[in-house]
Amino acid sequence: MTTRRDFLKSSALGAGALAMPADLFAEPGQGNIPKRFVFIRKSSGIRPAEIALPDFSDKDKALDEKKEPLEVDLDKHELPKWLRGLEAHKEHMTILQGLSAKMSENVHWSFSSVMGCFKSNRNTLSAIKRATIDFEIAKLFPSPFGHVELSFAGGRTGIVDGYSAPAPQTRNYCYADPDTARSELFKSVLNPEAVNSDNDMLSFLQSKEGLKASGVRGHERKRQEKHLQSIEAIRERNEKLIKVSGSLAKHLPELAPVHANGGPNASTPEKQAAMTDVLIAALKADLTNVATYTIDDLGTPVTGLPGNETDRVGIHPLGHDEAFGGVPAWKTREQIRISHVNQINTIIEKLKQVPEGKGTMFDNTMIMYFPENGETHHGVGSEAPFLIMAGNNCNLNMSGRYVRLPFLGNEGHKTLGNWYTTLLNAHGNPIKHYGDLDLEMSRKKFDQLGAIKQLMG
Amino acid sequence: MNGPLHSCSVILWVASASIAFAAEKAVPFAVPDQVEDLMANYCLDCHDGDVQKGDIRFDNLTELKHPKRLDMLNRMQEQVFFKQMPPKKKKTQPSEAERRQLFDWISDELRKHDASRFEDKLRKPEYGNYVDHDKLFSGEFKDLPGFTYDRRWLISEYIFNDKFDRMLKGQATGYHRGRKVPVFGSKRFHRLTPTNPFLLPTRSGVRYYANTDLTGGHLSTMLTNAQKAAQLMTDYLVPRHKKSRQQYLPAVVEIMALEDQHIATLKERREFLETNVARVCQDLYGKKNDSLLPEFVPVVLNEAKALEEGETYKKAPIHVAQNTLKNLGGEDALYQVLLNPEVKGLSDLEIRNRCERQWFYNGDHERKIQGRVTMLRDYLTEVRERLAKNGTKIKLRIYKPLTDEEMAILHAAITKYRKQGDFHTAVIDKCMTQWTHDFRQERVEAGPPSDELLTQLVDQLFLQILERPPSADEQGDYLTLSKSYVAKLGNLKAIQKMIQTVLLSSEFVYRQEFGSGEPDEHGRRMLSARDASYAIAYALTDQSPDGELAKSAAEGRLNTREDYRREITRMLKRRDRHYLVDPILIDKNHRENVTSMPIRELRFFREFFGYPKAITIFKDEKRFGVDRLGSATARLLGETDQLVAHILENDRNVFEELLTTEKFYVFHDGDNERMQAASDRIKRIYEYFKDTDWQNFDLEELGKHKDFLREVKIRSINPDKLESGNRSGTGLQLFKKSMTSITARLDKGQKEAAPFDMYRGYGSDFMPGENVSSFFNYPLINWDYATVQPGKVPNRKGFLTHPAWLIAHAQNTETDPVIRGKFIREKLLAGTIPDVPITVDAVIPEDHHATLRSRLAKATETNYCWKCHDLMNPLGYPFEAYDDFGRFRLRESLETPENLVKKNPDKAPNRNHLLDLRDIYKTLPVDATGYLKGTGDPKLDGDVKDAIDLAERLGKSRRVRQSIIRHAFRFFMGRNEFLSDSKTLIDAEQAYVESGGSFDAVIVSLLTSDSFVFRKPIKEQTHDN
């Protein structure tokens, strides 16, 4: 039993201690329009100077460079070059600077930690302290797939270990190429036989377990009945997916032949675009309301970038300013970010075309783009700049602004934990604080619990 | 890849579970007269139609709708049991008999509808203490027949790991006393780490109970695990063991024989062609060959643009380029050209062109070729220079054709399918398509596997996964199923589906504990021999019955209490198996966390004391003062396990030893000889150099001592290459760092030196975690190491003064007397403490000029709070003599910015890791006095001077001994004790006392008791409380 004392104590609070994905069972929709969330994580940091506005006034520039609190309206300013692809959607944009992420693992990789606010001990299972923020949000907006993780980390293909975590010491699986993602998410459309054969197996198991149910009494009988219900639930879900495969089919994304068998010859822009298409299709088909998209990590091979079309560039060397094809490293890094921004733009544009409620799907969507490892290639987490694109029905009060919060170690400073708490509180989870605390703030006895009040709607 | 995975994210679309209340319809209900009288006397004054304190009224129970009434009865049941109502301040209180009467009536009503939340609660570990302690041990109830209900018990995370380990033939190893040994308890099996859905709660105390049910979440996760395990079995384990004496699932080998042969042939042909198709075509077509090739189109490369003014460009280094070329699949072709003596002397451009043509004719994708050629353009010169200087491991390939028969097939197919302008890959693909089709036809004509073979498959799967043969009915059912799978899915997928089906049966995830045979006069039956063997095995380990136990069960020698005693005693003495103790410590690179005693014996104390939690508490390294806190904590826990194991090995006065020992392990692997030898080596180095001017050595001077350096082998120092080193420095620099560290350990008259490695660097440490000394107040700069351990450590007595326990029962940055006191009250004194009231915000108020004790006292020593805190605080205060890192202290640091006296550097200057870098704050003296009540022994209860005093008293207490035995009961039985277990508990205590304090004797007593041996079918769920 979770006592109130347990709930309040310690820095490592998870929402409601719901350890098992079982708790995500729910009927979808039920007439309410869900909120949607897309977490896009990138590697090699986002340097705060790169996301600062180029035409700050001298006063604001000084504040920003000294990392002092600041807030300006974006509509009065230009965006940095690499963000200009989102110019048309500036009213939905928030640039959030000043969050720290030192409780997460930084430097080269963060693995699960940047979305769970704990140290990941180099990707060991035992270090996963809690469900990551995407899974916590997904619990609030259940859907058939609940949560989908797409990943280009390490240049892998197929279904592989992901970085999100549904529960402590539990690692998620992810789809590592667009073809696999499409096949799995739309399996009931593309391969109903596979779904049916699962159901044959489940029917058989159900009949076997049903026999065991007779002859037992009391809580053993209840236990057996629960087991049968669980099997039945999965069968029903599979059958439902097949039944709705007709309507799912109209959302089935088309992929170019270059993506077949993991797409070994697809360029990076091609892969990103295809994966983005699958993500959008999954959202539009209501298969999920929460997606995590690891758009790259230090091991992701990058090819076909404008300016480096024939090069295969490495993100890790670029982080050390080691360059390719005669193009200075910073330019290639910028081009990588532009490529990411193109995907964000596509998601927004496509969701804005889908009517929903009194507006469009994008009205109920929030996209977050952030570094997995802080403020630079070998980030320590002193800053973790966030780019947020949120629709008109966003529960938070932040759109259209550049916000710099007080820097780490100062009164009023906010961490990644505070940001995630804000997300949870704003969407129905009243958790007091999500994630581990920052040690420097603890040492200085600064209050660091809770949501970021200035952003709460 | 045939993925599983709707369950990738494990969210399912199901109907919500229904509550256990009956549907709303008219349900007969009446309050008996006697109960009405009781309620009139004690309840209705505050809870009737006129006065409804807390919005509760009882006078209208008969009018309530059924679900609401059940809810009300549930609330009443708890309040009556816990004596929370009537409130204690009320003068009129029911007698025990009246309270019992009311409680029994409420319970009966709820039981009729199986709706008692309280009875569910009482089964939970945190409610175990609510069974009256004195009644349990008084002897009054020792004649009640002990038993456990028939049950299925969900497996634990450890049993899950072992099942997969056994099923997948895992080969984990660990280190025990410096020796590499095979171990049980790993969670990774070859390349598969399944998601473990049976993780136990992380609380302190007994964690593995038989209360948990399988949920949809478990099942969903098991679906994914089953799919991945099935794939590993067919694609890796079966082929891997194909040629060994004991094949893995031989029926699979037979079923797949033809298909495997075809796959192997196709693989061989493809690999041969992909490497040699150019040569084969040349041999086949001769001069005509070139005319059949496609017209060569060179790739277009980006030309590097000129840099803009002020821009700089740093080319990525050669090793990056080589890796990239390898990842692009271009390395082989390049090196075959570079190594070929027939084409020596070619220019860079000629080599590039040659490679490009090869790739082009091969049909490689334009983008890949572009990437490769770009690399060659930018780096080929450097690659050739490197090759000339360092050579390469890549070998020049010598053409070796396949057999004549195979070559004839290849030639025929190429001749048939090659068209003008075809790329080589196109030719290969066409040939492969035809061969694949032909082979498939051959298999269709061969027909499906025979019934006999499929039956063998079923038998083998049952044995491999469920550890038993199928019954005749099961054989029939699964045979039918497998045939339908084969017809729909083909052989391989059918086999994988069969594996999944067997793996997903509830038998895999539930332990079966059902009585069999004739019932005795109390309706009890002994476990079946098979169930008994598993019950015993899982009581002591996480593994299935060992060979002897299984044999005893099979041969009818596990049917009596004496049979049980024999097996249990044997298993307790067994030391030829090794177990990983804590996977978290292994993850933190503490590889020695291995034990040879039955793992659950050790685990009981881990859970009882709760010290493993220490590794999960997020601590500030700056406040610790030295670095590598994670490593130090891992060692701390590992050595705590070692100490428990040491005490259990001696097996004398185990409880007393655990509570009062003054001897601990501090940076020691348990092998005194090895630690002495390691210390001697450090001393030798010190003695050798101490009178030299080593601080000012240059390379030449150090070089004069090469022979000695070779003998003593200082880490990362190559005596023959002192100028080289690693990122921490050259050999000379590393030597000086070592000597600084060694000197600090021995220049103050210390007799021995802790054997840790001298400085930070890469590669494995001799023994990581030397900063564990800081927890015990031993500074690295002045530590007289004890080579013989466990050794006496000042200011410590027993596990309650062990840093591991202290950290586990503290907050991130402060101690926690309440939690520590709660532990003692509940675990050692068998007490109960009500939950924190919902209206209470349980936070210690800040006061930067007061100790934590005084702040806590101010908040809790009030009328309202003290009735509960009186049970905890006085027991927790004595531990204020230790901080939240478990370090002994006489004064408490007031760690707030305004109390800062001296700020020390955050990073060690000159990387001197021996220094304590804690900031210095103002302090106040610690008050470690307390008060003990509840032992029932007036000689022990009373004022307590400090933690040492408290530990001594607890060590002498009979109630403490009995409380530990109660927890042992819960641990080994998987349930709370009831009055019917009274004899079991009394006997266990007696066994402990008569054996001179042997915990083995307690285990044997518990596992041969009626409570363990007998099962009863579920009728009504009453145990007399």
Chai-1 contact restraints between the chains, C-beta under 6 A:
chainA,res_idxA,chainB,res_idxB,connection_type,confidence,min_distance_angstrom,max_distance_angstrom,comment,restraint_id
A,T3,B,D835,contact,1.0,0.0,6.0,A-B,restraint_1
A,T3,B,V836,contact,1.0,0.0,6.0,A-B,restraint_2
A,R4,B,V836,contact,1.0,0.0,6.0,A-B,restraint_3
A,R4,B,I838,contact,1.0,0.0,6.0,A-B,restraint_4
A,R5,B,V836,contact,1.0,0.0,6.0,A-B,restraint_5
A,R5,B,A842,contact,1.0,0.0,6.0,A-B,restraint_6
A,S11,B,F618,contact,1.0,0.0,6.0,A-B,restraint_7
A,S11,B,N812,contact,1.0,0.0,6.0,A-B,restraint_8
A,M20,B,G217,contact,1.0,0.0,6.0,A-B,restraint_9
A,P21,B,V10,contact,1.0,0.0,6.0,A-B,restraint_10
A,P21,B,G217,contact,1.0,0.0,6.0,A-B,restraint_11
A,A22,B,T215,contact,1.0,0.0,6.0,A-B,restraint_12
A,A22,B,G216,contact,1.0,0.0,6.0,A-B,restraint_13
A,A22,B,G217,contact,1.0,0.0,6.0,A-B,restraint_14
A,L24,B,I11,contact,1.0,0.0,6.0,A-B,restraint_15
A,F25,B,L12,contact,1.0,0.0,6.0,A-B,restraint_16
A,F25,B,V14,contact,1.0,0.0,6.0,A-B,restraint_17
A,T124,B,D587,contact,1.0,0.0,6.0,A-B,restraint_18
A,S126,B,P583,contact,1.0,0.0,6.0,A-B,restraint_19
A,S126,B,I584,contact,1.0,0.0,6.0,A-B,restraint_20
A,S126,B,D587,contact,1.0,0.0,6.0,A-B,restraint_21
A,P144,B,W13,contact,1.0,0.0,6.0,A-B,restraint_22
A,F145,B,S9,contact,1.0,0.0,6.0,A-B,restraint_23
A,F145,B,I11,contact,1.0,0.0,6.0,A-B,restraint_24
A,G146,B,S9,contact,1.0,0.0,6.0,A-B,restraint_25
A,G146,B,I11,contact,1.0,0.0,6.0,A-B,restraint_26
A,H147,B,S9,contact,1.0,0.0,6.0,A-B,restraint_27
A,V148,B,S9,contact,1.0,0.0,6.0,A-B,restraint_28
A,G158,B,M1,contact,1.0,0.0,6.0,A-B,restraint_29
A,I159,B,G3,contact,1.0,0.0,6.0,A-B,restraint_30
A,I159,B,L5,contact,1.0,0.0,6.0,A-B,restraint_31
A,Q169,B,L199,contact,1.0,0.0,6.0,A-B,restraint_32
A,T170,B,T195,contact,1.0,0.0,6.0,A-B,restraint_33
A,Y173,B,C8,contact,1.0,0.0,6.0,A-B,restraint_34
A,E184,B,G3,contact,1.0,0.0,6.0,A-B,restraint_35
A,E184,B,L5,contact,1.0,0.0,6.0,A-B,restraint_36
A,M201,B,T501,contact,1.0,0.0,6.0,A-B,restraint_37
A,F204,B,L481,contact,1.0,0.0,6.0,A-B,restraint_38
A,L205,B,L504,contact,1.0,0.0,6.0,A-B,restraint_39
A,E209,B,S506,contact,1.0,0.0,6.0,A-B,restraint_40
A,R217,B,I1018,contact,1.0,0.0,6.0,A-B,restraint_41
A,G218,B,I1018,contact,1.0,0.0,6.0,A-B,restraint_42
A,E220,B,I1018,contact,1.0,0.0,6.0,A-B,restraint_43
A,R223,B,D213,contact,1.0,0.0,6.0,A-B,restraint_44
A,K226,B,D213,contact,1.0,0.0,6.0,A-B,restraint_45
A,H227,B,L214,contact,1.0,0.0,6.0,A-B,restraint_46
A,H227,B,S506,contact,1.0,0.0,6.0,A-B,restraint_47
A,S230,B,G216,contact,1.0,0.0,6.0,A-B,restraint_48
A,S230,B,L219,contact,1.0,0.0,6.0,A-B,restraint_49
A,A233,B,V14,contact,1.0,0.0,6.0,A-B,restraint_50
A,A233,B,G216,contact,1.0,0.0,6.0,A-B,restraint_51
A,R237,B,L12,contact,1.0,0.0,6.0,A-B,restraint_52
A,R237,B,W13,contact,1.0,0.0,6.0,A-B,restraint_53
A,N265,B,H365,contact,1.0,0.0,6.0,A-B,restraint_54
A,N265,B,R367,contact,1.0,0.0,6.0,A-B,restraint_55
A,E309,B,N302,contact,1.0,0.0,6.0,A-B,restraint_56
A,T310,B,L301,contact,1.0,0.0,6.0,A-B,restraint_57
A,T310,B,N302,contact,1.0,0.0,6.0,A-B,restraint_58
A,T310,B,Q370,contact,1.0,0.0,6.0,A-B,restraint_59
A,T310,B,T374,contact,1.0,0.0,6.0,A-B,restraint_60
A,D311,B,T374,contact,1.0,0.0,6.0,A-B,restraint_61
A,R312,B,T324,contact,1.0,0.0,6.0,A-B,restraint_62
A,R312,B,L328,contact,1.0,0.0,6.0,A-B,restraint_63
A,R312,B,G371,contact,1.0,0.0,6.0,A-B,restraint_64
A,G314,B,V320,contact,1.0,0.0,6.0,A-B,restraint_65
A,P317,B,A316,contact,1.0,0.0,6.0,A-B,restraint_66
A,P317,B,V320,contact,1.0,0.0,6.0,A-B,restraint_67
A,D321,B,K314,contact,1.0,0.0,6.0,A-B,restraint_68
A,E322,B,K314,contact,1.0,0.0,6.0,A-B,restraint_69
A,E322,B,A316,contact,1.0,0.0,6.0,A-B,restraint_70
A,A323,B,Y313,contact,1.0,0.0,6.0,A-B,restraint_71
A,A323,B,K314,contact,1.0,0.0,6.0,A-B,restraint_72
A,F324,B,A316,contact,1.0,0.0,6.0,A-B,restraint_73
A,G325,B,N302,contact,1.0,0.0,6.0,A-B,restraint_74
A,G325,B,A304,contact,1.0,0.0,6.0,A-B,restraint_75
A,G326,B,A304,contact,1.0,0.0,6.0,A-B,restraint_76
A,P328,B,E311,contact,1.0,0.0,6.0,A-B,restraint_77
A,P328,B,Y313,contact,1.0,0.0,6.0,A-B,restraint_78
A,D436,B,F618,contact,1.0,0.0,6.0,A-B,restraint_79
A,L439,B,D620,contact,1.0,0.0,6.0,A-B,restraint_80
A,S442,B,T813,contact,1.0,0.0,6.0,A-B,restraint_81
A,K444,B,P897,contact,1.0,0.0,6.0,A-B,restraint_82
A,K445,B,T896,contact,1.0,0.0,6.0,A-B,restraint_83
